[in-house]
Amino acid sequence: MSAELELVERSKGGDLAAFEELVVMHQKKIYNLGYRMMGSEEDACDMTQEAFLKAFKSIRKFNGKSSFGTWVYRIAVNVCIDELRKRKKVKLYPVVHNDNPEGDGSKLIADTEDLPEERIERQETRKQVQRAINRLSEEHRVIIILRDIQGRSYQEIANILGLNIGTVKSRISRARQSLKEELIKQGELKFQDNVKTV
């Protein structure tokens, strides 16, 4: 039995210390998801706390068909989507800044130049891409974050979202197209046909 599975079994028996260990193991990934989905550190903290609270309340329902990490990630995705739907009428345009929880944001735009003006331009591009991601539907936003920002495999995404791989691939394609259209519509980035969106 893996260490994680042992912690899950102890948590099912009401062992709070075991569950706290699970939280420590997965907290950073869940927080990063919350930050990308919600766009602010405060909301990311709230969503992380809510996801783990829901996981703790329903730990006895965890059946082990996926890893605990995938299971809690799926809970976190749903928590974020539910909150975004509640706020649907409010448009959020958070700014991605240098001290964001994922470091310098290099997963969005490759950081290859050292000149200050180029660094500033890349930071502005990251902000523009993040604003465009925030304007996507919840369905497209989560798929872009999981695949293009966090680099998750098709199978991981399928497990997290409860979809088959064919659906995941088609959603990724549609989400990338929507992101590209949003960026072009806003005049924020000019794309060549052969340039990948994120």
N, C-alpha and C positions, 0 to 999 in steps of 0.2 A: 504494500500500500504506500502510495506517495505521501510525502510530508503534507502537501496541500490537502489531499483527500483525508488524511488523518485529522487535520485541523477542522475540515468540514464536518466530519463525524462527531468530533468533540463539540463543535458549535451546535449541532443538531441536538445534543444532549444538554444544552444550556450553558456551555462553558464560554463565558464572556472573554476570557483571556485568549482562547483559541480564535474566536472571531476577530479580536483586535489584531492578532497576527495576520489573519487574512486581509484585513483592511490595510495594514502596513505594506503587505506584498503588492497590492493592486491600487493603492490610493493615487499614486502619481499618474498612472494611465487614465484612471477615471477622471481625475481633476483636469488633465490635458484635454480629454474629450469634452468635458463641461466648458472649458475655456473656449475651445474652438466652436462649439455649438452655440454658446450663449454670448460670447464676446466680451465678458468682463470677469475679473478675478473674483469679485463678490458673488456673482451668479454661479461661477464655477464651484466655489466653496459650498454654496447652498445646494447645488445639484449633486455634488459629491456626497454630501451628508445625507441627502434624501435617498440617493441610490443605495448607500450602505444600510440605511435604516430599513428600507424596503427589503433588501437582501436578508438582513437579520430576521425580520418578521416572517419571511417566507423560506428560511433556510431549510426547513423540513421538507419543502416541496422540491428541493434540488435533487434531481435523480441521477446525476453523474453521467448523463449522455454526452455532455460537453465538459470542458474544464470549468472549474469555478470562475476563473478569470473571464471566460467567454460569457458565462451566465450572468455575472454581475455587470459586465460591459453592456449586455443587452438590456438589463434593467436600467442602466444609466442612460442609454440611448432613448429608451421610452420615457424616462423622467424628463429629459431635455425636450423631446418632441412635445410632450404634454404641456410643459411650461410655455414653449414657443406658441403652441396653439391658443393658450389662454391669452397671450400677448399679441395675437395676430394683428390687431388693429394698430399696434404701436410698432413703428419701424425703428430698429436699432442699428446704429452705424458706429460700433466701437472702433477705436483706433488700436492697431497692433503696435506696441512700443517695445523698446529694447529690453525691458525687464519682464517680457511675457514668459509664462511658465515653460515654454518649449525652447528656451534659449533665444537665439537670434532669428528664429523663424526661417532658417535655411532650408527647411523642407518645402517651403513655398517657392522660393526663388534661390537658385544656387548662388552662394557667396564666393565669387572667384576673383574679385578685383580688390585692390587695396587703396585706391585713391579715394580721398574723402568725398569728392563730389559724386563718384560712382556709388559709394556706400549710401549716401543720402538718397540718390535716385532709386537704389534697390529697396531701401526702407519705405520710400513712398510707394513703390510698386507693390510691396507686400501689403501696405495699408489699403491700396486700391483693390487688390485681389480679395482681401478679407472683407471689405465692404460689399463687394460683389457677391461673395459667398453668403453673406448675411442676408442678401436680398433673394436668394434662391428659396424654393419651397423646402419644407422640412425634409422631404424624401430625397431631394437632390443634394441638399446641404450635407446630410449625414453620409451619403455615399461618397461625395467628394472628400470629406474629412477622413473617412475610413480608408479609402483607397489611395488618394493622391497626396494627402498630408501625412497620414500615419503609416502608409505603405503596407496595409494589411492585404493578405492574399484573398483571392476570390472565395476560397473555402471558408476562411475566417469570417468574412463579411456575410456569407450565406448563413453561417451558424449564428452570428450575432443578430441578424435581422430576420432569421427564420424563413429564408428564401432559397430557391434552387439557384445553382450557379448560372444558368442561362438568364434568369431574371436579373441577377446581380450584374452580369456583363451588359445587358441591355440598359439597365438603369444608369450604370457608369457612363455609357456612351451618351445617353440623353442628358445626364447631369453635366457632363463636360461641355456639351453643345449649349446648354442653357447658360452655363457660366461664361462661355465665350461670347454668346449673344448679349448677355448682361454687360460685360466689359465693353464691348463694341458700342452698345446702345448708350452707355454712359460716357463714351468717348475717352475712357480711361486707359485703354491699351489698344494698340494697333497690331493686329495679328496678320501674319502671313499664313497661307493655307497649310503649310507644313509645320507650323509651330504648335507644340502641345500647349494646352491652356494652363495647366499647373505643373 
